[in-house]
Amino acid sequence: KTSMNEAAPDNSLKIAGVQMDIVLMDLEANLAAMETHMVETADQGALLTVFPECALTGYCFDSLEEALPYAESIPGPSTNRLAKHCARLGVFVIYGLLEQAGEALFNACVLVGPDGVIGSYRKIHLPFLGIDRFTTPGDRPFATQAAGPLNVGMNICYDGSFPESSRVMALGGADLVVLPTNWPPGAECFAAHVINTRAMENGIYYVATNRIGEERGFSFIGGSRICDPNGRTIDTADHTDPAILYADIDPERARNKRYVRVPEKHEIDRFDDRQPRWYGSIGE
């Protein structure tokens, strides 16, 4: 049991989230921008840097045929290049891309470290918007991957609207859930409130990194945010300008689910206090 008022041990790790514009169909420009930002975040001591959804490719494709030339396998050209960059800097990176696997096209994100690809995720919940109108729903379960000492779960944008997504990864041991996004107008309430809620209800750190700029008539709202296991905002970019967010996070704090507010009088544990036998209709 740990009091919520106790100072956390000095086991913190720095993470970064990059709110940036993305150039549609210009992989080289987007890769170069990510590499530049990674140098900056590494200089600030960040172990992990998170970029937006489809950071490699852009999002607003008009057809499957238009998008396919910009998709790649995982591992593939961009992961190989960024793995070398990670090795030079001694860091990890998560970024969004389009993944081609056989005949299927997935909206994906990938965790890359100094030794190459650690894990990837294929977006499961697809809105009728942008490239998601033409991609295949993700076909693999939610999972947790290790970025060094940090256990990370990956979702993409609309997945965050479904609380089961982050709950499954938190139950699987995630210290941090990342949500690369392309939030357009209409997602303002989500950006302002849902990230805090997902962090609080699971007792984990949560980072959402949105893009900015315009693409084929869509503007993007920024609003990137990092929250702590109590749901408090650590850092936010509540605007539509480029920004880099930072947070020092303590994995042990995310792993301790029992909060002692008043010893023997007010103690909660949002995992031990669950009653799964009443949740069956969620899976029906």
N, C-alpha and C positions, 0 to 999 in steps of 0.2 A: 504494500500500500504506500502511495506517495501523495503527500499533500499537494494540492494545486498551487499553494503559495510557496512551496519550496523552490529554491533555485535549481535549475537543471544542471547535471554534471557537465563538465566541459568536454563533451564528446560531439560537438556540433560539426556539421558539414555544410558548406555553402553551396546553394544551387542558384541558378539564374534562369530567367525567362525572357526571351527577346520578342518584343512587339515591333514588327517591321512590315514594310511594304514588300510585295512580291511581284515579279514580272512574269506575266502569263507566257508560257512556252519558251522561256529563256533560262534553261537549266544552268548554263555557265554563269550568268549574272547572279542567280540565286545562290549557287554554290559558293561563289566568291564572296558574296555578302555574308553567308553563314560562317565561312572561314575567318573573315575579318572580325565578326562579333565574337567568335570563339577565342581568338587571341585576347580580346578585351576582357571577356569574362574569366578566362584563365588567369590573366594578370591580377584580377580582383580576388582570386582564390577559389573560384567556383569549380567544384568537382563535376557537376552536371549542368549542361545548358539545354534548355528546351525551346524549340522553334515552333512556329504555327503549323496548322494543318496544310498539306499540299505546299509546304514551303519551297520544295524543289521545283514544282511545275506550274503553280497557279491552280485555280479552282474552277473558273467559269467556262469550261469547255462546252461546246454546243452539240457534240455528238461523241459517241464511242470511237468512231473512226478518226475524229480529230485528235482525241486524247491518246490513242494507242502509241503513236510514235514517241511520246514523251514518257511512257511507262518503262519500267525496268524490273529485272528480277531482284530478289533479295537472297543472298548478297548480289551486288551488281556494281556498276561503275561509280555511282555516288557513294555507296557505303565503303567501297574500297578506298576511294579518295579521302573520305572523312576519317576513316580508320587510321590512315597515315598521319592525318592532322592531329587526331586524338593521341597517337603515340608520341608525336613531337611535344605535345602540351601536357601529357599525362592526365587526360580528362575523358569524360563521357559526353555523348550528345544524343538527343532525341529530336527527330524532325519528321515532317510529313512528306509523303511522296505517293505516286501512283505505282502500284505493283502489278505486273503482268505475270500470271501463272497459268500456263496453258492457254486456253481460250478465255479465261476470266480476267477481269480488270478489277482490282481492289483499291479502295481508298485506304492507305496504310500509314503507319508510322513505325519507326525502327529505332532501336537502342543500339548505338555503336560505341565501342571502347577502343583502347589501344591495340587489342588483339583482334578487332573486327566486329562482326555482328554478334550481339548477345541475344537479342530477341526482337520480334516484330509483332505487330497487331494489325488486324484487318477490321475496319469499321463495320460493326454489326447493325447498328440502327441508322438507316439511310433516309434523310428527308428528300422531298422532291425539290431539289435545288442543285444548281451547278453540276459538277461531275457526278454527284451522287444519283442523278437521274439515270445514269448509264452503268454504274458499277455493280458488282455482285456483292450481296451481303456477306460479311465476314463468316468464315466457316470453321473457326477455331475458338476454343473457350477462352474466357478472360484468364490471364495468367500474371504471375509476378516474376520479375527478372532482377538479377543482382547487378547493380552498378557499383562495383567495389563493395563497401560495407552497407550500401543502401538498397533496400528492397523496393522496387518500383513497379507499379501497375500502370498500364497505358490504356486510355480511352481516346476517342476522337469526337470532338464537337457535340453533335446531337446525342451521342451516347450518354453525356452527362445529364440529360433529361430523364434518364431511367435509373433510379437509385439502386436497383439491383446490380448494375454494372460495377460500381465502386464497392458495394457491399461484398460481392463475391471476391474481389481482389483483396479487400481488407481482411476478410476471413482467411485468405490465403497467405497472409503475412505481409502485405504491402505496408511500408512506412509512409510512402508517398504515392499518390495517384497523379498522373499528368494528363492534361486535356489540351492538346493542340487544337485550335479552333479557327474557323472562318466565320465569326459572328457578323451577320448583316443587320441592318435596322430591323427592329422587332425583337431582338434578343437582349435588349437593355436590362430587363428585369432579371433574366437569367444571369447576366454578367454581374449584376449588383448583389444578388442574393444566393444563388444556387451553389456557387463555389464554397462559400462559408458553410452552408448547410451540409454539403457532402463531407467536408472536413470534420465538422462537429459530430455528425451522426455516426461516423466511423472511427473517430479518434485518431485521424491521420493528418498528415500534411497533404495539401492539394494545391497544384499550380495549373492555372489555365493561361495559355499564351495565344492571344488573338493577333490577327494581322490587321493592317490598316491600308489605306489607299482605296483606289477604285479599279474595277475590272468589269468591262462589258455592261456598264449601267448599274452595277452593284457597288455600293460603298461599304466599307467595313468599319466597325464601331470601336475598335480598340478595347479598352476595359480589362486588360490582362490583370491577373490577381494571384497572389500566393497567400494561403491561409494556414493557420496552425491547428493542432488537434482539438482546440477548444472552439474553433470556428472564427477566431479573430483574424482580421486582415493584417498580414505582416508587411506586404508591399502591394501597391496597385498602380496601374497606369490608367486612370479614369479619364481618358482623353483619346484623341485620334492622332497623336504624334508618335514618332519613333521613341522607344524607351527600352531600357533593360532593368528588369526587376531582380532583386537579390533577397535571399533569406538564409539565415543560419538555422539549420534544423538539427534536432537531436533525435536520431532513430529510436533511442530507448524511450523517449517520451511517447512516441507513437505506439510502442509495443506494450506500454503499461495502460491497460484499459480501465483500471479502477481508480476513480477519483474520490478522495476523502476530503470532503468540505468541512464537516464537523465530525471528528472521530466518534464512532459508535452511534452517531445520530443522523448523519447525512452522508451517505456513501453511495455512489452509483457506478455501474459497470455496464455499458451499453452492449457488450457482447454476452456476458454471463446473464444479463437480465432479459435477453431475448426469449421469446416463446414460439419457436418455429412450428410447433404442431398446429398453430392457428393461421399459418401463412400459406397453407397448401394451395389456395385458389390462385396465388400469384403465378404458379407454374402450370396452371391448367390452360 
